[in-house]
Structure formats: C-alpha cells, structure tokens
Amino acid sequence: MRIRPFLALLLAIPRLSVAAQTRGITPQDYFSFELVSDPHISPDGARVVYVVSRVDRAQNRRISSVWIAPTDGSVPARVLIDEAWAPSGPRWLPDGSGIAFTSARASTDTSGARRPNGSRPQLWILSLAGGAPRRVTSIMNGVSNCVPSPAGNRAACLSRSGPSDKRPATASSDVRHYSHLSYKFNDTGWYDDKRSHLWIVDLATGNAHQITDGDDWNDTDPQWSPDGTRIAFVSDRTGHEYDGGRNTDVWTIGPEGGAPTKISAAEGPDNSPRWSPDGKSIAYVTAAAEEAPPQILIAPVGGNGGVTTAPYPSLDLIPTDLQWSGDGRALYFDTGVKGEYQIFRLEIADHRLIQVTAGSRAVRSPSISANGRMVYLVNDFTHMGDVYSSSIDQLHEKKLSNHNAALWSTLSLASVQRMTYKGADGWPVDGFLVKPLNWQPGRTYPLVLSIHGGPAGQYGVDWFHEFQVYAAHGWGVFFTNPRGSTGYGRAFQRGIENEWGGKDYIDIMNGLDAVIASNPWLDTMRLGVTGGSYGGYMTNWIVGHTNRFKAAVTLRSISNFISDDGTRDGAYGHAGDFGGDIFQKYDLYWDRSPLKYVQNVSTPILILHSDNDYRVPIEQGEQWFRALKHYGKTAEIVFFPRENHNLTRTGEPRHLVESLDWQLYWFDKYLDGKAGLVAPDWRPAPSP
C-alpha cells in the first residue's frame, strides 16, 4: 500500500524525535551502570539468584543487592536482598528453601542504612518463606566463600586467622616484619600474619570450629562431597607458598577435621576441585609448568591406587568455572576463544570437546542444575552483562534481566568490525575496528590504537566502556590480539617468549597498517596509542621506536624491567618471558626496557599510575616520566591515590571516571588540536 507523502511525514516524526534524544556515551555514565555478576541456579533449575552492583556517587563506592528471577522468564527479576545489607556470595540451600549470603551488617542494625557498620562479613540465611535474614556466624575475622552442605545443616566457610589474633593490643607494633620472598600483593596490599583456613558452621546454632590451620599456607575453594562426608579444598602445603612456590594441590578433609588427604599429584598448580555427582572422583585443573596449557584431570578419591585420567589431553584452552553435568557424563567450563568467551562441554566417555554457546558475544559464569537447566551471563560490544537461561543443549535461550535498559534507551553506541591480517612470520592476527559514532563518508577521523594488558589476555566482542567513549568523541578505535594473547592456543600465547617489543610489536604495527589501508577515512596524521599494564609497556615501547603517533596515554606501565622485577609483588616474575631472571639475562631485560630508548621519543605522552600498584610499582611511572623530562620531552604524569593496578576496572568510581577524563583530555589536546584545553583536575566536577 502506498502511503501519502503527508502521512509518511507524520509517521516519521516520532522516529526522528526518538533519535534526537539519543547521545554518545560519556565517562560519567559509569555512575549509572548496573553491573551484574555471580549467577547461581536453584537446585530444581526453576530460579536464579545473582548480584547487582551500582555506584553510590555521593559515597564514591559500589553497593550490591541480590536479585531473583524464574529461569523460564515468566515474570521479571526482582530484588531479593536489598542494598541495606550490601550482600555478597549468594548460595542456595540444597532444598531451595533459602539463600545463604555474607554481609557486614550488624545483627542489631535495623536502620536500613546502606553502608555496613564496618564489622567483618558474617554468614546470614534468608528464608524464601518470608521474614528478615538471620545472622548465623560471629567469627572474629569474618567469613567468605561459604558453601552449604548437601544436607543443608552446615556450611563450610573460609576465615583468616594467625598469631596476631592472640597478641595483646598493647603489645602490637605497626612495623612490617617479613622473612619470606613474597610480602605484598596487588589487590591485597601488604601481607599480615593471617592465613585463610576452613571452618565448619552449624546453620541452626551458629556454632563454628576451625578444621584446617598453618601459618605458611592458605586453604581455599571449599567444595562438599555429594554425601557431605568430605570437603575438597586447595592448598600449597609445601611451606613455600610465600617463597615463590606455585605447587598448590587438591586435598580432602572430613568436616570434623583431622589429617587431610592429598588428591592431586602434579608438580604445578592444581585448582578448581569439583566432585563428580556420584562422589567417587574429583575433577580439577592443573598445569605441568608455569606456561603450559592448563589441563583437566579426574582423580579417584578413595586413595586405593586409582589412576588419574585426562579426559581431553590435548586441551588448548584456559578452562574456568569448571562443573559437572548432573548425570556425571560431562564437564562444563567457560573460556576465552578468538576474541569471544564461550561455554564448552567435555564429554568424558568419548573424549569429545563441544562448544555449547556461540555468537559474537562473551558468555561467562555458567551455573548448571542437576536436571540440565543452565544460567549464565552474556554481554557483547554494545551491551553490558545480563542473566540468560537455557537448557544445556542451548535450546530455548531466554534473557532474564535487563538492568541497564533505561540508560541504554538514551544512548547511541558504536559497533565493532572484525578483521584478520598477517602479523610477524605470516601468523594470522585478529583485529577489531570501531568507527566514530555518527561516522560520515567523505570526512577523515583520528584513530586511537589500544593494546590490551597481560600479555596473556584478549580483546574482542566484550563490553569496553572506554572504546565507546572514544567513539562518541569522534575517534576511530583499533584494537588487536597480537602474539601473547590468550584464546588462540599455547603456541600463539607463548610466541611472545623473548619477543617483548619484537614480533608482538610487528603484529600490532602490521594491524595498524592493514586497517589504515582498508579505511581511507582514517587520518594518518592524527594517530593515538594507549594501553594498560602490558599494553602500557607496549605504548612506551612504540613511542620509543616510531614517531607515527601524535599522542600517547600509558597506564600502569612498565618502563624498566630491571627495577620492576625487584620491586613488584611477584618477585622475578618474568623468567618465563626472557628465559631466565634478571641475574641471568640482565642485558636482555635492559634491551627490552622502554627506558633504554627514551631519547627517541617525540610523541607527547601522558602517564597514569596508581600509588598502591604493587604489580607494576609506582616507580615505573616515575622513572619513565623523569627520564622523559630529563630529555626535554612533552610528558605529564597523574598519580591516583589509594588505587592499585586495577584502577580502570575496580578502582574508586570517581577515580575510574577521572581516568577516562584524563585520556580524553590528552587525545583532545594532541589529536584534535585543542591546545588550550583545561586539565580535568582544574575543571568543576559534574554534579551528582
């Protein structure tokens, strides 16, 4: 049917009105994000609980709540445990009658205040029949990782304890005294004398007793056997955990304590123990050597000389979230693969590996019920994570949550285009291009090259706030997975060995050349480069080896391997990358340090570093900045107080947003020629 011109114009007006209301994303939109995590399906497969975190801007902190939804999508998700509890770690009771969770809220607090009172997190139970949550534990140092027993009458929890618990407060000193090689960690900070151990809690009475101990190791990841008579856990009981040791093993112990039984036998790290449904064996993940591909092994638990088997000995992926199918015939896990994250099924009897989920998206955190229902998180390049459900064969997939719908209705988001090009040695390398928002043919645009951290990591179809911000600002974005990236097999990942700044540099620059050649709208005179951690290292390396870039922003970056290896949390942690430590390969470490080439830099560079970064210590940023200024280069440095290496993912919300503001400031100034731009610390803060 032909529409009259006047009627066609009227029909178009609402569409134009809606389009006019949308805008590009900004750094400040982070304050409105709702972040979804930790989904767990009920024992009968009918419901799912999960955690939602959002930012309380006034308090500059994230606050959490627990939500519940039916897995058939029949009614919308709703809040189950509200923000007044700041709940975490929700786990179903075995009969599905309630939820165990942890909260630092005091048992006498009835104010409903959002901020917990500062006490240690304790275990609580919420009955789905109604009523307020009931506090179960009162353990001095709090609890975490609580797992209800199969009978539902007890829980295995982790709590930290150590000699200082018994030391009188009057005898305490604030000096830090160590005798081990390892004494700090990026997320944790400076170590104290407390270690993580297993406790058993009576859910009815709250009575609790500690069943493992030791001052030289941590016990983690408790997992009940199906009959409730044993608990599997992970521990490095060699006594060398804090002296560079990496030989964690899988153990089991009875709920009353006693001597633990060692289940795994490999020399490398063994972790993620998961009991088979019949309780006769435990699957776990192991790696024979530090850089070897992880393998899944299945070990008998009887201790009668049974043989440990590898159901898929040629596995060349990195399995996480390992779990059994309800019938015990298969194992499921999620993993990064070629720029995506997907769920895989490993069929044990015939040693087949099958990709379960598909599509240009990231699928993570599967939780599977005994009757074959599955829930998981899904996000992609233009959507943040939400909860989905399906059968384990991916039939009848349903989206169960839609937490950012209101914000998303106001936004225009850029899409990503995938490409493959030839890197060094002719290796195929994946690259991804984002066009500027509202791109128009006939115009030219700047391009920002972004390099991921690791190098054992990957870029792809995931959600990246910063890339959408760049695109909304009128810049193209190119990111790539050079050798060293995960998701492409061990040979590709270990292709960086002795090659930091070598063939990985070629991989990246070949990608830049390829994307420019196929997109003539890119302005080669306005190229920017950025990255964090390894990406920051490579940013520093690039500006010391080419003058193609007009602006660079380097975050939490290595500049000098010699000093980094002696001051970072993992002492001498680059031996696998350079064929030895700094005492054996000193010249190679210096040759691969960007600081050696600082005189060559002509690109204006902004350095962002955190005060409490123990992975790449703050002295790395300071050395790089001072050397640049020593040689008269254009450089500025910004320090973020209280932050660690994970600033741009888990830092204080205000600092995370400020980090993006600083990146925009630098690229605006040197790519878009806004020479008089005022730095973010001199601008009025946006209103909450």
C-alpha positions in Angstrom: 0.0 0.0 0.0 1.3 3.4 -0.9 1.5 6.0 1.9 0.6 9.5 1.1 3.5 12.0 1.5 1.9 14.0 4.3 1.0 10.8 6.3 4.6 9.5 5.7 5.9 12.7 7.2 3.7 12.3 10.3 4.8 8.7 10.8 8.4 9.8 10.6 8.2 12.4 13.3 8.2 10.1 16.3 11.2 8.3 14.9 13.1 11.5 14.5 12.1 12.5 18.0 13.5 9.3 19.5 16.7 9.5 17.5 17.2 13.1 18.6 17.1 12.0 22.2 20.0 9.6 22.0 23.6 10.6 22.5 27.0 9.1 22.7 28.3 7.6 26.0 30.4 9.6 28.4 32.8 8.7 31.2 30.2 9.9 33.7 27.7 7.3 32.5 29.7 4.8 34.6 28.0 6.3 37.7 24.7 4.9 36.3 25.8 1.4 35.3 24.3 -1.6 37.0 26.9 -4.4 37.0 25.5 -8.0 37.0 27.6 -10.9 38.4 27.6 -14.3 40.3 24.5 -16.1 39.0 23.5 -19.3 40.7 20.7 -21.6 39.6 18.4 -23.2 42.2 18.7 -27.0 42.8 15.5 -27.6 40.8 16.5 -25.3 38.0 13.5 -23.1 38.4 15.1 -19.9 39.7 18.3 -18.0 39.7 19.9 -15.5 42.2 22.6 -13.1 41.2 24.3 -9.9 42.4 23.7 -6.4 41.0 26.2 -3.7 41.9 25.8 0.0 41.3 27.6 3.2 42.3 26.6 5.4 45.2 28.1 8.5 43.8 27.8 10.6 47.0 29.7 7.9 48.9 32.0 7.1 46.0 31.5 3.4 46.5 29.7 0.4 44.9 26.8 -1.1 46.7 25.3 -4.5 46.0 21.9 -6.3 46.1 20.8 -9.8 45.4 18.1 -10.4 42.8 16.0 -13.4 41.9 14.2 -14.5 38.7 12.4 -17.6 37.4 14.5 -19.3 34.7 11.5 -19.6 32.4 11.3 -15.8 32.2 7.6 -15.8 33.2 8.0 -12.8 35.5 10.6 -10.0 35.7 13.6 -10.3 38.0 13.1 -8.6 41.4 15.2 -7.6 44.4 15.5 -10.4 47.0 18.1 -8.9 49.4 18.3 -5.1 49.2 21.2 -2.7 49.4 20.8 -2.1 53.1 22.6 -5.5 53.5 25.4 -5.0 51.0 25.1 -8.7 50.4 27.6 -10.9 48.5 28.2 -14.5 47.7 24.6 -15.8 47.5 24.3 -19.6 47.5 21.2 -21.8 47.5 20.4 -24.1 50.4 20.2 -27.6 49.0 16.4 -27.9 49.3 15.9 -24.5 47.6 14.2 -23.1 50.7 16.5 -20.2 51.3 19.7 -18.3 50.4 23.0 -18.2 52.3 24.9 -15.0 51.8 27.6 -12.8 53.5 27.1 -9.3 54.9 28.9 -7.0 57.2 25.7 -5.6 58.6 25.4 -5.8 62.4 22.7 -8.2 63.7 21.2 -5.4 65.7 21.1 -2.8 62.9 17.5 -2.0 61.9 18.2 1.4 60.5 18.4 0.2 56.9 21.5 2.3 56.2 23.2 1.3 53.0 26.7 1.3 54.4 27.5 -1.6 56.7 28.7 -0.7 60.2 32.3 -1.7 59.5 32.2 -5.1 61.2 33.6 -8.2 59.4 31.3 -10.0 56.9 29.4 -12.8 58.5 27.1 -15.6 57.2 23.4 -14.9 57.0 20.4 -17.0 55.9 17.3 -15.7 54.2 14.3 -18.0 54.1 12.2 -17.7 50.9 9.1 -18.3 53.0 9.4 -14.8 54.4 10.9 -12.8 57.2 14.2 -11.0 57.7 17.6 -12.6 57.2 19.0 -14.4 60.2 22.7 -14.0 61.2 24.5 -17.3 61.6 28.1 -16.6 62.4 30.1 -14.4 64.8 33.6 -15.4 63.8 36.2 -12.8 64.9 37.8 -12.2 61.5 34.6 -12.7 59.4 33.9 -15.3 56.7 33.9 -15.7 53.0 33.3 -18.3 50.3 30.6 -20.1 52.4 29.1 -23.3 50.8 26.1 -25.0 52.4 26.5 -28.8 52.9 24.3 -31.2 50.9 22.1 -31.9 53.9 21.7 -28.1 54.5 22.5 -28.3 58.2 26.1 -27.0 57.9 28.3 -24.7 55.8 32.0 -24.7 55.0 33.4 -21.2 55.1 36.8 -19.5 54.9 38.1 -17.3 57.6 41.5 -15.8 58.2 43.5 -16.4 61.4 47.1 -16.0 62.6 49.4 -15.5 65.6 48.4 -11.8 66.0 44.9 -12.8 66.9 46.2 -13.8 70.3 48.6 -10.9 70.7 47.5 -8.3 73.2 46.7 -5.0 71.6 49.1 -3.2 73.9 51.9 -5.3 72.5 51.2 -4.5 68.9 53.6 -2.7 66.6 52.9 -1.1 63.3 56.2 -2.1 61.7 56.0 -4.7 59.0 58.4 -7.7 59.5 58.9 -10.4 56.9 61.1 -13.4 56.3 59.6 -14.7 53.0 60.2 -13.6 49.5 56.6 -12.6 49.0 55.2 -10.0 51.3 52.7 -8.0 49.2 50.1 -8.5 46.5 48.4 -6.0 44.2 44.8 -6.4 45.4 45.6 -7.3 49.0 48.4 -4.9 49.8 51.0 -5.7 52.5 50.5 -9.2 53.9 49.8 -9.7 57.6 50.3 -12.9 59.5 46.8 -14.2 58.9 46.1 -17.1 56.6 42.8 -18.4 55.1 41.5 -21.7 56.6 38.4 -23.8 56.6 35.7 -23.5 59.2 32.5 -25.6 59.7 29.4 -23.7 60.8 26.2 -25.2 62.2 23.5 -23.3 60.4 20.9 -23.8 63.2 23.1 -22.8 66.2 25.9 -20.7 64.6 28.5 -22.8 66.4 31.7 -22.9 64.4 35.0 -24.7 64.5 38.2 -24.4 62.5 39.3 -27.6 60.8 42.5 -26.6 59.0 45.4 -24.4 60.1 49.0 -23.4 59.3 51.0 -20.2 59.2 52.8 -20.8 55.9 49.9 -21.5 53.5 46.3 -20.6 52.7 43.4 -23.1 52.3 40.8 -22.1 49.7 37.9 -23.1 47.5 35.9 -25.5 49.8 33.7 -28.0 48.0 31.5 -30.5 49.7 31.3 -34.1 48.6 27.8 -35.2 47.5 27.3 -37.2 50.7 28.6 -34.5 52.9 31.4 -36.6 54.5 34.4 -34.8 52.9 35.4 -31.4 51.8 37.8 -30.8 48.9 40.0 -27.7 49.1 43.1 -26.2 47.5 46.4 -25.5 49.4 50.2 -25.3 48.8 51.3 -27.2 51.9 55.0 -27.4 50.8 55.7 -24.4 53.1 57.0 -22.4 50.1 53.8 -20.5 49.1 55.4 -17.2 50.2 58.8 -18.0 48.7 57.9 -18.3 45.1 56.1 -21.6 45.4 53.3 -22.5 43.0 52.6 -26.1 43.8 49.0 -25.9 45.1 47.3 -29.3 45.4 43.8 -30.6 45.8 43.1 -32.1 49.3 40.1 -33.5 51.1 39.2 -33.4 54.8 36.3 -34.5 57.0 34.0 -31.9 58.5 35.3 -32.7 62.0 38.9 -32.0 60.9 41.9 -34.3 61.1 44.7 -35.0 58.7 43.9 -34.0 55.1 44.2 -36.4 52.2 46.2 -35.3 49.1 44.3 -36.0 45.9 46.4 -34.4 43.1 49.9 -35.4 42.3 51.2 -32.9 39.7 54.2 -30.6 40.4 52.4 -27.5 39.1 49.4 -25.6 40.4 46.2 -27.7 40.9 43.0 -25.9 41.5 39.2 -25.8 41.0 38.3 -29.2 42.5 34.8 -30.4 41.6 33.2 -33.6 42.9 31.5 -35.9 40.5 27.8 -36.5 41.2 28.5 -40.0 42.5 31.2 -38.7 44.8 33.8 -41.2 43.5 36.1 -38.8 41.8 37.2 -35.1 41.7 37.9 -33.1 38.5 40.4 -30.3 38.8 42.5 -28.1 36.6 46.3 -28.4 36.5 49.3 -27.1 34.6 52.5 -29.1 34.5 54.7 -26.0 34.1 54.1 -22.3 34.6 53.5 -21.5 31.0 52.0 -24.9 30.0 48.3 -25.0 28.9 46.0 -26.0 31.7 44.6 -29.5 31.6 41.5 -31.0 33.2 42.3 -34.2 35.2 39.9 -36.6 37.0 41.3 -38.3 40.1 39.8 -41.0 42.3 39.0 -40.0 45.9 39.3 -43.5 47.5 43.1 -43.4 47.8 43.3 -47.0 46.6 45.8 -46.6 43.8 43.2 -45.5 41.3 44.5 -43.9 38.1 44.2 -40.2 37.4 42.8 -39.6 33.9 42.9 -36.7 31.4 39.6 -36.8 29.5 40.9 -34.4 26.8 44.8 -34.4 27.0 45.2 -32.0 24.0 43.1 -29.2 25.6 44.5 -25.9 24.3 42.1 -23.5 26.1 42.1 -22.0 29.6 39.1 -23.5 31.5 37.3 -21.6 34.2 34.1 -22.1 36.2 34.5 -25.9 35.9 31.5 -28.0 36.8 29.9 -31.4 36.2 26.7 -32.2 34.4 24.0 -33.7 36.6 24.5 -37.2 35.1 28.3 -37.2 35.6 28.9 -37.8 31.9 30.4 -34.4 31.0 32.2 -31.4 32.4 31.4 -27.8 31.5 33.6 -24.7 31.6 33.8 -21.2 30.1 36.9 -19.9 28.3 38.1 -17.1 26.0 38.4 -18.2 22.4 39.4 -16.0 19.5 38.0 -12.7 20.8 34.9 -14.3 22.3 34.0 -16.1 25.6 32.0 -19.3 25.2 30.9 -22.3 27.2 32.2 -25.7 26.3 31.2 -29.3 27.2 33.8 -32.0 27.6 32.2 -35.4 27.2 34.2 -37.8 29.3 33.5 -41.3 27.8 34.4 -40.5 24.2 36.8 -37.5 24.9 34.9 -35.0 22.8 35.1 -31.3 23.3 32.0 -29.4 22.1 31.3 -25.7 22.0 27.9 -25.1 23.6 27.3 -21.4 23.2 28.0 -19.4 20.1 27.8 -15.9 18.6 29.8 -12.7 18.7 29.5 -12.2 22.4 31.0 -13.1 25.8 29.3 -15.9 27.7 30.6 -16.4 31.3 29.8 -17.8 34.7 27.7 -20.8 33.9 25.7 -22.4 36.7 24.0 -25.8 35.9 21.3 -27.6 37.8 21.1 -31.4 38.1 18.1 -31.5 35.7 20.0 -29.8 32.9 19.0 -26.2 33.2 21.7 -23.6 32.8 22.1 -19.9 33.6 25.0 -17.6 32.6 26.0 -14.0 31.9 26.1 -12.6 28.4 27.4 -9.3 27.1 28.8 -8.0 23.8 30.4 -4.9 22.4 27.2 -2.8 22.7 25.6 -4.4 25.8 26.7 -4.8 29.4 26.1 -8.2 31.1 22.7 -9.7 31.8 21.5 -13.1 33.0 20.3 -15.7 30.5 19.0 -19.2 30.8 18.7 -22.2 28.5 18.8 -26.0 28.5 22.4 -27.3 28.5 22.0 -28.0 24.7 21.2 -24.3 24.2 17.5 -24.8 23.4 15.0 -22.0 24.3 17.5 -19.4 25.5 15.8 -16.6 27.5 17.1 -13.3 28.7 16.1 -12.9 32.4 17.4 -9.5 33.3 17.6 -6.1 31.6 19.4 -3.9 34.1 20.6 -1.0 32.0 17.6 -0.7 29.7 16.6 2.8 30.8 20.1 4.2 30.3 20.6 2.4 27.0 17.4 3.9 25.6 19.1 7.3 25.7 22.4 6.2 24.1 23.8 5.6 20.7 26.6 3.0 20.7 29.2 2.2 18.1 29.5 -1.3 16.6 32.7 -3.2 16.0 34.1 -4.7 12.8 36.3 -7.8 12.9 39.3 -8.3 10.6 42.2 -10.7 10.2 45.6 -9.7 8.9 49.1 -11.1 8.8 51.5 -10.5 11.7 55.1 -11.4 12.0 56.1 -14.7 10.4 52.8 -14.6 8.5 50.8 -15.6 11.5 47.1 -14.6 11.3 46.2 -12.0 13.9 42.7 -10.7 14.8 42.0 -7.0 14.8 38.8 -5.0 15.6 37.8 -1.6 14.3 35.3 0.8 15.8 34.1 3.6 13.6 33.5 7.0 15.2 29.9 7.5 16.3 27.9 9.2 13.6 30.7 8.5 11.1 30.1 10.2 7.7 31.7 9.3 4.4 34.0 11.9 2.9 35.4 13.0 6.2 38.6 12.0 7.9 38.9 11.0 11.6 41.6 10.3 14.1 42.4 6.8 15.2 43.3 5.5 18.7 45.2 2.3 18.8 44.6 0.3 22.1 46.7 -2.6 23.4 45.4 -5.0 26.0 47.2 -6.0 29.2 48.7 -9.3 30.1 50.0 -10.0 27.6 48.0 -13.1 28.5 44.6 -11.6 27.8 42.4 -10.9 24.8 40.3 -8.2 23.2 37.2 -8.9 21.2 33.5 -8.6 21.3 33.3 -7.8 25.0 31.9 -4.7 26.6 34.5 -1.9 26.8 33.3 1.4 28.2 36.4 3.3 27.1 36.1 2.3 23.5 32.5 3.6 23.3 33.7 6.8 25.0 36.4 7.2 22.3 33.9 6.5 19.5 31.4 9.0 20.9 34.2 11.6 21.0 34.7 11.3 17.2 37.7 8.9 17.1 38.1 5.6 15.5 39.4 2.8 17.7 41.6 -0.1 16.6 42.4 -3.0 19.0 44.1 -6.3 18.3 45.2 -9.6 19.7 48.9 -9.9 18.9 51.0 -12.9 19.9 51.0 -13.3 23.6 47.2 -13.1 23.7 45.1 -16.0 25.1 42.3 -17.7 23.2 44.4 -18.8 20.2 46.3 -21.7 21.7 49.6 -22.1 23.6 51.9 -21.7 20.6 50.4 -18.3 19.9 50.4 -17.3 23.6 54.0 -18.3 24.1 55.0 -16.7 20.8 56.0 -13.6 22.9 58.8 -15.5 24.7 62.0 -13.5 24.3 60.0 -11.3 21.9 58.6 -8.5 24.1 58.9 -5.4 21.8 59.9 -7.7 18.9 57.4 -9.7 16.9 54.5 -8.6 19.1 55.4 -5.0 18.0 55.3 -6.2 14.4 51.9 -7.9 14.9 50.5 -4.6 16.3 52.0 -2.3 13.7 51.0 -4.6 10.8 47.5 -4.4 12.1 47.7 -0.6 12.1 48.9 -0.6 8.5 46.2 -3.0 7.4 43.3 -1.1 9.0 44.6 2.2 7.5 45.0 0.6 4.1 41.4 -0.6 4.1 39.9 2.5 5.6 41.0 5.7 3.8 38.9 7.8 6.1 41.5 7.4 8.8 43.7 10.4 9.2 47.3 9.1 9.4 48.5 12.4 10.8 46.2 12.0 13.9 47.1 8.7 15.4 47.0 8.0 19.1 48.1 5.0 21.1 47.2 3.8 24.6 47.2 0.7 26.8 47.5 -0.5 30.4 49.9 -2.9 32.1 51.5 -4.9 29.2 49.5 -2.5 26.9 51.2 0.4 28.8 54.6 -1.3 28.3 53.9 -1.6 24.6 52.7 2.0 24.4 56.0 3.1 25.9 57.9 0.8 23.6 56.1 2.0 20.5 56.8 5.7 21.1 60.4 4.9 21.6 60.5 3.1 18.2 58.3 5.2 15.9 57.2 8.8 15.6 53.9 7.9 13.8 51.8 8.8 16.8 50.7 12.3 17.8 49.6 11.4 21.3 50.0 8.5 23.7 48.5 7.7 27.1 50.2 4.9 29.1 48.5 3.4 32.2 50.1 1.3 35.0 53.0 0.7 32.6 56.4 -1.0 32.8 59.4 1.2 31.7 62.4 -0.6 33.3 62.4 -4.4 33.7 65.5 -4.3 35.9 63.9 -2.4 38.7 60.4 -3.7 38.1 61.4 -7.3 38.8 62.9 -6.4 42.1 60.0 -4.4 43.4 56.8 -5.9 42.1 54.6 -8.3 44.1 55.7 -11.3 42.1 59.4 -11.2 42.5 61.4 -12.1 39.4 58.1 -13.0 37.6 59.4 -12.5 34.0 61.8 -15.5 33.9 59.4 -17.4 31.7 59.3 -14.5 29.2 63.0 -14.0 28.9 64.5 -17.4 29.5 65.8 -16.5 33.0 65.7 -13.9 35.7 67.5 -10.5 35.7 70.6 -12.0 37.2 70.9 -14.5 34.3 69.6 -12.3 31.4 70.4 -8.7 32.5 71.3 -7.4 29.1 68.1 -8.8 27.5 66.0 -7.3 30.3 67.6 -3.9 29.7 67.3 -4.2 25.9 63.6 -4.8 26.2 63.0 -1.9 28.6 61.4 1.2 27.0 63.6 3.3 29.3 66.6 2.4 27.2 65.0 4.2 24.2 63.6 7.3 25.9 65.8 9.6 23.9 64.0 8.5 20.8 60.5 9.6 22.0 58.9 12.5 20.2 55.2 11.7 20.9 53.6 13.7 23.7 52.8 11.2 26.4 50.5 11.2 29.5 51.4 8.7 32.3 48.6 7.5 34.6 49.8 5.5 37.6 48.4 4.4 41.0 50.0 4.9 44.4 49.4 1.4 45.6 50.2 -0.5 42.4 52.2 -3.5 43.6 52.0 -5.3 40.2 53.8 -2.5 38.3 55.1 -0.3 41.1 54.8 3.4 41.0 58.5 3.8 40.5 58.0 2.6 36.9 55.8 5.6 36.1 58.1 7.9 37.9 61.2 6.6 36.1 59.5 7.0 32.7 58.3 10.5 33.5 61.5 11.8 34.9 63.6 10.4 32.0 61.2 12.0 29.5 61.5 15.3 31.2 65.3 14.9 31.6 65.5 14.7 27.8 63.1 17.6 27.2 60.1 15.5 26.0 56.5 16.5 26.3 55.1 14.5 29.2 52.7 14.8 32.1 52.1 12.3 34.9 49.0 11.8 37.1 49.0 9.8 40.3 45.8 8.2 41.7 45.9 7.9 45.5 44.6 4.7 47.2 44.4 2.8 43.9 46.1 -0.3 42.8 46.9 -2.0 39.4 43.2 -2.5 38.8 42.2 1.2 38.8 40.3 1.2 35.4 38.2 -1.8 36.3 37.7 -1.9 40.1 39.0 1.4 41.4 37.0 4.0 43.2 34.2 5.0 40.9 35.3 8.7 40.9 38.9 7.8 40.0 37.8 5.4 37.3 35.8 8.1 35.7 38.6 10.6 36.1 41.0 8.2 34.4 38.8 8.3 31.3 38.6 12.1 31.6 42.4 12.4 31.6 42.6 10.1 28.5 40.1 12.3 26.7 42.0 15.5 27.7 45.2 14.2 26.2 43.8 13.0 23.0 41.6 16.1 22.6 44.7 18.2 23.1 47.0 16.4 20.7 44.8 14.6 18.2 42.0 17.3 17.9 44.4 20.3 18.4 42.7 21.8 21.4 45.9 23.3 22.8 44.2 25.5 25.4 42.1 22.7 26.9 41.9 22.8 30.7 43.2 19.7 32.5 40.5 17.6 34.3 41.8 18.5 37.8 41.1 22.2 37.2 37.6 21.7 35.8 34.5 21.9 38.0 33.3 18.4 39.0 30.0 17.4 37.3 27.0 17.4 39.6 26.0 14.1 41.1 
